[in-house]
Amino acid sequence: MPKFWKNLVDSLPRESKSLTWRAPLVLVVLILSLLVFLPFRDTPYAIRVVHDTYDERGRVEPEARQVLSTRVTNWLVWFTSPFHYEIEREVSSKKLGPVGGREVRERTLEVLSRGLNLGLDLRGGTELLYHILHDPKATGGATAEEIKAVVQRRIDAYGLREVRIQAQGAERLLVQLPGQEAAALESLKGIIQNIGHLEFRLVAPEKSEAHKTWTETGKAPPGWTEYPLRSLKEEKYIERKILVKDAPEMTGENIASTRVITEGSGRSLGPSVGLSFTPQGEREFARVTGDNVGEQLAIILNTQRSGDQIVEKGTCYSAPVIRTKIFGDAVIEGDFTVKEAEALCTVLRAGSLPAPLRLEHENTVGASLGSALISKGVLASAIGAGAVIAFMAIYYLVPGLIADMSVILNVLMLVSILILFDATLTLPGIAGLALTVGMAVDANVLIFERIREETTGAAEKPLRLAVREGFDRAFWTIFDSNLTTILTAIVLYWVGTGPIKGFGLTLTIGLLVNMFTAVVLGRVVFDILLWRRWVTRLPMMQLFRRPNIAFMNKRFKAMAVSAVLIAAGMAVFVSRGAENWDIDFRGGTMLHVVFAREMDAEEILTRLKKVGKEFEMAEVQSIASAAQAGRTFAGRTSREFEVRIPSLSEVILPPTIPTNPAIDRGTIEAAITLPKPLKPEEARQNLPSDITLEPTGQPDAEGKYATFKVTSKILDTRELRAALRKALSIEALAAFQVTKADVHYPCETPIEFDRPVHLASFQRHLRTMDEHVLLEPAGAEEGQAEYRKFHVKSTLADGNLVRSGIERAAAAVSLEAQVIETFKQDLAPVGLDTLSETDETTTLALNLAKPLAPSLFQAKLASWELGATAKAGPADDNGDVSRFEISLPTARVDQLSRRIADDPQTFVLSDPIPRVAKVGPAVARELLVWAIVGVVAACLAIIAYVWVRFERIKYGAAGVLALVHDVLFTMGALAVLDRKFSITIIAALLTIIGYSINDTIVIFDRIRENLRKERKRDVDSDLIDRSVNETLSRTIITSASTVLAVASLLFFAGGVIQDFALTLLIGIFAGTYSTVFIASPILILRQEQAEKRLARG
C-alpha cells in the first residue's frame, strides 16, 4: 500500500472508513456517466472509406469489408465513441464491378456516435402493428421471429434505414418507421404484406385426362386449378385459360437474386423480372425442366394454402414451354410497370412470408409535432427539476445542496444508461424523468429527517454519529419504498405498449439510480465534509417542531368523506358508460387537428356531423398542445383539437385480387387537333403499334391534315397524350377529346368499408387509377348514395396495381381526408401543397412550422440543381419566412420532396393533422384486458412483498385497500372532469399505485420500529398517531417536491402528458390522504372489534 494512501486512511475517523471505497466508486461512476452522456445527440466524428461486398440478396457482408481509410473530424466525440453505438450514413457510392461473382462498391461513409434514441412520438414517424394469420391446420408453423426476419430483409432490400421491427408474442409484429421514412408508408405496407410466395407448377397437356375432363365439363378436376393467361403473339395479345396442377414442382425459396429487365421480350412488351437461383435452386430447376421437356411450366405468385387446400389461387404471370433442360435463370413476364417490377424484385429477393399479415393498429406522429413535444417536454422537466432543487436548497440548506448534487447525478446517470443500452426515450419517458426527479428527493428527505431526529430530542448524538445512524436507519425504508414502486414500473413495462414501456423503463432505471445516489453519493459528501471539519452542525428549516395530531380520532369522519366522494365519482363514471374510454380501449380513429386560428369545439362538431353518418358519433376535445406556444390549458376554444371517431376508416380487400388477362381491355377513340398540319404518313411514322391515326376534315393544299381520329389500346388519356406528343414530336396538342370508349374489365373485386362511403366521391378518386373504372354498390344504401360494400371493375389487368389504386382512393375518402376537405379554409397549411400543375411545370407552396431564413433556403435550393425558382412569403420580425412558392419541372417534384424529407431539422413542415392513431377492435379489447391485468398484478405483487417484509398479511391488505381507494378516487375525479381513459391514463394509475405504496411503507416501517422500541405485540391508536406525526414532515416535503415536478408537466409539457400529470396530481393527493386515514386505521380495525367483543363479554 502506498504511504500517502496509508496516511490518508489512518486520518479518517472510524465512521468514515468506507470513504476508501465509496469515494472512488462515485468518482468512477461520474466519469463513466460523463463519457457516455457526451454527446447525447447523434454526432458525426469521422469519415470512413470502405470496399463493401454484397451477397446475392443485396445485403452487405460485414466480414468481407475492407476499410481503406478513416479520417477523424471531431476528436472529442471520437474519444467518447467506445461508449456509444456507431451509426454509418452513406455519403457517396461507386460500383467497382463483380469480384468472385459478388458485387463490390467503394463507399464513403459518415460515422456518427449514437446519442439518445428518441421514440416515434418525439421524432415523428409511424407505428404499424400486424396480426400474424397463422394457418390453424398447420403444425409447426413459422414463429413470429422467423416472419420478422423476412420482413426485415424486405425493408433492408427496399432501402429503408433505422426501421425497428419487434415480435410481440407469437401473434403480432410491430414495425416502427421513424421520421422522414413515413413518406414511403404506402409503398412499405405493400412490401410488408405481399405474401411473395412463388411457385413453379406444371400445366396440364391437351391430351391428358385432366385437360379432357376440364374441356368436357368446364370445371377443373380435383388437384388442378384454372388460371387465365395473357401472352403476346405477333405483337397482339392473345387471352386464354390454362389448367394448372395444384402441387408445385418447386418454389422460390432458393432464389439468389432478382433484377428488372426493362426491354420487352417476345411474350411481353413491358418490363419483366429476372430470377437467378442459388446452387441448390439451379439443380432443382434443372431437374424440373429436364423431367418435363415439351411441357408448359406456369409461374404463379401469391398462392395461399391451408394444409393441402388452396385458399387463394394467386396470379399466373406466364407459362412458357420448356424447350430443353435449363441450368440458368428464369424470367417472370406480366406487363409490369417499372415500379411494380422493382417492388416484386424486392419481395422475391427477401423471401416469402410464411403466414399472411393483417394491419390492426396504425399510429402516425408528424415530425413538427414531435419536435415541439421534445422542446416543451425538456422545458417542463427542466422547470420541475429547477423548482425541486431550489426548494431543497432553501428548506434543508447544506443537506439540501447535497440532495441537489444527488438529483443532478441521478439525471446524468439515468440518461447515460439509456444511451449506453440504446433504450428508447418516449414522451411518457420524459414524464418518468421528471417524476424520478421528484421521487429522488424522497430518499434524501428520509435520511435528513432521520439525522434531525438523531441530533435533537433526548439522544442529541454527535453529528458524525447522527449522520451514520441516519443513513443506516433510513436504508431499509428507502429500499422497501423504492422496490415496491419498481414492482409497479415493471408491471408497466410488461403490460404497456410503445411509449408506456418507455415510461416504465425510465422509471425503473431512475428508481435504481435514486438508491445509489442518495445512499452512496450522499454518504460520501457528508463523510468528506465532517472529516475535513468543513461542517460542524447541520441547521435545517423545520415545518413542524413536535406535531401531536390525533389522526386516529378523525379516521371515521375521513373514511366517510372518502366513501361519499368515491361513490359520487364512480356514479359519474358508470353513467358515462362507453364515453369513459378512449380509442385505445374501444377501437376507432383519433385525429390531432391543427387550425390556423382559434376555433370552437361545438362549431367543429356541428360541421363534422353535417359531413356524413360516420361523424354522428364523433367527439371533439380541445387541447393545449406542445405545438401551441404560450398555452397551458384549453377551454372550448383552441387552435388544436383531438377528434375521435368510432371507426377505422379502412377498406377491406381480398388477400389476392383476381384478374382475367383473357379479356381484352378494349379501345378508346379520340379527336385531336395538331398545332400544325401533317401528312397522314408523317403522323403515322413513329406511332406505337397500339395507336392508329385516321385523318378527318379537309386537307390543305399540300395534303396535310390538322385533325385526326385516334384509336388506341392505351386507355389512360394522359399516357395517350404523352405517347402522341412523343410520336408526333410536338410540345402540346391543340385539342384532345375522347369521343368513344369501348372498354372491358379483366379485373373485378368486391371491397368493403367499415363505414358508409359516398358512391360518387369514391368513384371520382378511383378514376385517378383507371379513368374507365366501374363502381357498383353491392349492399344496402345507408344515407344519400352511401354504401359499405362495392364491386370494383377495372380495365387494368394487374391485381396489385388495382389494389394500390383502391387503397389510394380509400385514403382520399378517409376520415382524415374528409376532415381536411371540411375545414380546408381553416386548417394550418399542408407542408407541401400543389398550387398548379401541367405536364411541364408544377408550382408548390412550402409551408413551414419553423420559419427559415430566405437566404438559407435559396442556397439549399440552388445546391439541389432541380431547375427550380422560389418566391418568399411575408417575413416575421426576425426576417424569417414560413411560406415559399416554388416553381420547377414536373418531373423533378419527387426529387424536391425527397430532398426536403431528408433534412427534417431544417425543414419542419406545417402539418394540419400531425397525429393519426387507429386501433382495431381486437387490439382495443386486448389493451383493456391487459390494463386490468396490470392493475391486479401490481396489487398482488405489493401484497406479497409487504406481507413478506412486515411478516403479517394485514400490512399487505391494508396497503392494497388504500391503493384501491386511490385508484377509485382518481377514476371518479377524472370522470367528473370529463377525461377519457387512455393507455396513458392507465400508466398514470399504475404510477399512483407505486407512489402511494411508497408513502404507506414509510409509515408502516416507522410503526414497526416503534413496536419494537416499545415492545408491544400489536399496534394501537396512540402508536399509529405517534408514527404518523414522526414522519409527517417527510410526508409533506416529499409530496410537495413531487407536486413541483408533476405540476411543471401539467403546466408546461402539453399534449397527452397533461392528462398524465393531472392524473398524478389527483393521485398524489389521494395517496397521501389514504396513507394516514385509510391504510393506518385498517391495521387496528380488527383489533378494535375484538376489544369491543371482549368488553361486551
Secondary structure, DSSP 8 states (H G I E B T S, - for coil): --HHHHHHHHHS-GGGTTHHHHHHHHHHHHHHHHHHHSS-S-EEEEEEEEEEEE-TTS-B-GGG-EEEEEEES-HHHHHHGGGS-EEEEEEEEEEEEEETTEEEEEEEEEEEE---EE-HHHH-EEEEEEEE---TT-SS---HHHHHHHHHHHHHHHT--S-EEEEETTTEEEEEEEGGGGGGHHHHHHHHH----EEEEEB--TTSHHHHHHHHHSS--TTEEEEEEEEEETTEEEEEEEEEESS-SEEGGGEEEEEEE-S-BTTBSS-EEEEEE-HHHHHHHHHHHHHTTTSBEEEEE--EEETTEEEE--EEEE--B--S---S-EEEES---HHHHHHHHHHHHH---SS-EEEEEEEEE-HHHHHHHHHHHHHHHHHHHHHHHHHHHHHHSHHHHHHHHHHHHHHHHHHHHHHHTT-EE-HHHHHHHHHHHHHHHHHHHHHHHHHHHHHSTTT---HHHHHHHHHHHHHHHHHHHHHHHHHHHHHHHHH--THHHHHHHHHHHHHHHHHHIIIIIHHHHHHHHHHTTS-S------S-SS----GGGGHHHHHHHHHHHHHHHHHHHHHHGGGGB-HHHH-EEEEEEEEEEEEEHHHHHHHHHTT-GGGTT-EEEEE--TTSTT-S---SEEEEEEEEESS---EE--SS--B-TTS--EEEEEEEEEEEEE-HHHHHTT--TTEEEEEES---TTS-EEEEEEEES---HHHHHHHHHHHHT-S--SEEEEEEEEE--SEEEEEEEEEEEEHHHHHHHHTTT-TT-EEEE-S---SSSEEEEEEEEES---HHHHHHHHHHHHHHTSHHHHHHHHTTTTB---SEEEEEE-SSEEEEEEEEEEEE-HHHHHHHHHHHT---EEEE--B-TTS-EEEEEEEEEGGGHHHHHHHHHT-TTT--B--SS-EEEEE-HHHHHHHHHHHHHHHHHHHHHHHHHHHHHHS-HHHHHHHHHHHHHHHHHHHHHHHHTT--B-HHHHHHHHHHHHHHHHHHHHHHHHHHHHHHHHT-SS--HHHHHHHHHHTHHHHHHHHHHHHHHHHHHHHHT-THHHHHHHHHHHHHHHHHHHIIIIIHHHHHHHHHHHHHHHHH-
